[in-house]
């Protein structure tokens, strides 16, 4: 999630999502699986925009081919035919070898467009998905928008403090080693796992007001160390947590799954 898109964006790796999801799943009845949206789960607006652009390109190509075929043939020297020599439409130069035939009817054109959309849809979705995977550290995003070293360090402290607030509110500690130890202990012990989930979900509800305003406090502090426009641009990035820990992610996957 982006740096300014909600409290979940402050989560340390998958910790909060994994624990809270496990607790909520135990409380709520299971619902039937839904059909995945077209485009691999991408926003409908992105897929629609890509398809419209492809259709517009295809129509332009068809119009260009039709214009070329309708044009009167030229003499070997490049001069146009003598005046009065009418050239029936469609009798222009043949298309280059290996090119697809021009649709002869509206039905054929629509079928060609549908075929191109069917092929371009997955490609556009894959391209958008690849772009969506790009996540940056505060340092990387800061460098992209031209922040100075001092500004990047200040911004990182602001994000780190916000993440610490969230950890403390949900787990009662910001000690990652202690968190790892607790999660590992719950791996093969259902009672400890249940206790861990109950603690996190309970803390979430008890500290809900504080948790829901962490982002507001973070944004206020960010505006103190960065110009308004730069702060807005930084929040627009999909930022990695400053607490990102590969080992913790592995432990969480072992206990709670992906």
N, C-alpha and C positions, 0 to 999 in steps of 0.2 A: 504493500500500500504506500501511497505517497506520504511525504513528510508531513503534510497537513491534512490528512484525510481521516482523522478520528483517532481515538485512543488506541485502537488496534495497531496503528502505525508505530506506537511506542513499544510494542511488545518485544521482549527479548527472545530472539529466534522464534520457535513455535511454542514456547512455554505456556503462555496464557491461553492461546488458542487450543492447545492440546488438552490442558487440564479442564478448562471451562467447558469445552465441547464434550469431553467425557462425562462431566457432571450433568450437563443439560441433556445429553442423550439418555442418561439413566432416568431422568425425571419425566421426559416427554415421550408419548407413544410414538412408535415407529410409523413413518409415512411411506406410502408406496413410492418407488423410484420414479423420478420424472424423466421425460425424454430430454436428452441434452440439446441445447439450442444449436441452431445452424451456425457454422463458422467456428466450431470448437470452443463455444462458450464465450466468444468475444462479444463486445458490445454490438448490438444490432446496427447502430449508426455507422460503425467502422466498416462492417461488411457491406451494408447498403451503399455507402459512399464509393467503395472500391468497385462494386458491380456497376454502378451508374457510370463511373469513369470508363470502365471497359466497354460498356454499351456505346457511349459517345464516341470512343475511339473506333469501334467497329463500324458505326454508321458513317463516320468521316471517311474511312477507308473505302466503303462501298460507294459513297458519293464520288470519290476521286476516280475510282475505276470506271464508273458509269460515264463521267465527264470525258475521260480519256477515250472511251470507246465511241462516244457520240461525236467526237471531234472529227472534222474532215481530214482525210489522209493528205500528207504533204508529198510534194514531188521529191525526187532523189536529192535535189539541191537544197531542200528545206523550204521551198516556196509553196504557198497555199495553192490549191487547185484553181483553175480559171474560174472567173465569176460566172455564176449561172449554172455551174455543174453541181447539182444537188447531190449530196451524199446521204443515202438513207441512214437513219439512226441505227446504231448497232453494227454498222459495217466498217467500223474503224479497225485499227491494227489489233491483231489477236493478242491476248495476254501472254506474257512470257511463259515458256514451258515450265511445268511443275507448279504453277499457281492454281488455286482453287477456282472453279467456275463461278461466274457472277450469278447470284440468285436471280431467277427469271420471273419470280412472282413474290408478292408480299408474304405468302405462306412460307416460301423457301427462305426469305430474309429473316422472318421471325424464328424459323427453325435454326438458322445459322447463329442468330443472336443467343438463343437458348443454349445452343451447344457451347458457344464461347463463354457464357456465364457459368455453365456447369463446370467448365475447366478452370475458369479464373477464380471462382468462389473459394475453393480450397487453397489455391495459391495465395490469394489475398489474405485469407484467414491465417495461413501459416506465417506470412510476412508480418502481419500485425501481432501475432502471438510471439514471434521472435523479438519484436521491438518491446513488447510488454514484459519480457523476461529480464530486461536490462535493469539491474538495481545497482545503485552507487552508494559508496560511503559518503559521509558528510564531506570528507576531504576531496573526493573525486568530484562531487557535485559543486563544491565551492570553487574548485579550480576551473570548472567549465563556465561558471558565471563570472569569473574574474575577481574572486575575493582575495584579499591579501592573506598572508600566513597568519597574522594576528587575528583577522576576522574569522578565518576558518577555525582556529583554536577556540575562539570565543563561542562560535556557533556549536562546535562539538561539545563544549562544556554544558551549554544549554540543553542540548538533546540528551546528554548523559545524565544530567540532573533529573530531567523528566522521566527517563527510563528507571532511574533509581527510585523515584517516587512511586512508580507503578509497581515495581518489584516489592517494595516495602509494604505497600497497601495490600497486595495480594498474598505475599508469602511471609511477610514479617521480617525479611532480611534481604540484603543486597549482596550477600556472600555467595558467589556462584559455586564455589566448592561445596558449601553446605547444601545448596539446592541440588547439585548433582548427587551428593551422597543420599539425600532424602529420596530422590527419584529412583536411584539404583536400588535402594532398599525396598521400594514398592514394586520392583520389576516382577518378582516371583512370589510376592505376598499379597493376596487379594485384600486382606484387611488393611494393610498399610497403604495400598493403592487407593482404597475407598476413603481412608482417612485423609490422604493427600488431596484427593479431589474435593472432598467435603470442606477441607480447610480453605482451599482456594476459592471455591464457589461461595462459601460463607463469608470470607473476607471481601469478596467482590460486592456482595449485597450490603454488607455492613459499611463499606467505604465507598458506596456507589457515587455519592455526591462528590467526594474528593477525586475519585478516578475519572469521572466525567468532566472534570474541570482541569485536569492535568494539562491537556492540550492548550487550553486558554492561557494558563500560566506560562507554559513554554513559549507561546507566541508573543506574549507580553515581554518576556525576557529577551527573546530573539530580536524584537524591535529596538531594544536598548543597545544592542551590539552591532546591528546591521541597518543600513538605510532601508526604508520601507519597501522599495522596489526589489532590492536584493533579497530581503527576507521573504517576500512573496515568491520570487523565482526559486529560492531554495526549497520552500515548502511544496513546490510543484513537482519535485523529484520523488521517485520511489526510492526512499533512503533505507539503507541497511541499518539495523540497530547498532549503536556504538558498543553494546555488550555482546555482539555477535560471537558465538562460541561454537566451533565445529563439534567439539566433544559433547557439549550439552545437547546439540541437535541430535547426535547419534544416540545418546542415552534416551532422549524423549521418544525417538522413533522405536527404540527397542521396547519401551514400556507402553506407549500409547498408539503406536503405528504411525503411518504417514499423515 
